[in-house]
């Protein structure tokens, strides 16, 4: 709140200023405060302000120019709004796709872990500690189809060496 009153005081002092602006900032502030009597003199000394005054005068004279400006501004706002909407839509879609992918991956990983556990439990029960190396190899297989292939054949094999060949295929 204090900043607003400070600004108002500075602007009021500019209105009461009876001298030429000391720098570009003062010149712009005087222009923006519509200090009509000094405006022409300020514009003559500052090319950027002169250009702003010329554009402003042309703009205020022509309803067509003003309407074109308003339509252009509306188009810019519409484009910004459309881009923001598209971005939000894209983020929502990406989030949904990521969630679905994560679910599918989690399901596949869970299935693979279940098959790995089953195979390792079988190897442990049937061959004990001598199957530890093969159990580790089974744990490293992540492809569910490969694990299913091994699972379908492992129960009909009699020796640890035959299981080793099956797993290493």
Buried (B, 14 or more C-beta within 10 A) or exposed (E): EEEEEEEEEEBEEBEEBEEEBEEEEBBBBBBEBEBEEBBEEBBEEBEEBBEBBEEEEEEEEEEEEEEEEEEEEEEEEEEEEEEEEEEEEEEEEEEEEEEEEEEEEEEEEEEBEEBBEBBBEBBEEBBEEEBEEBBEBBBEBEEBEBBEBBBEBBEEBEEBEEBBEBBEE
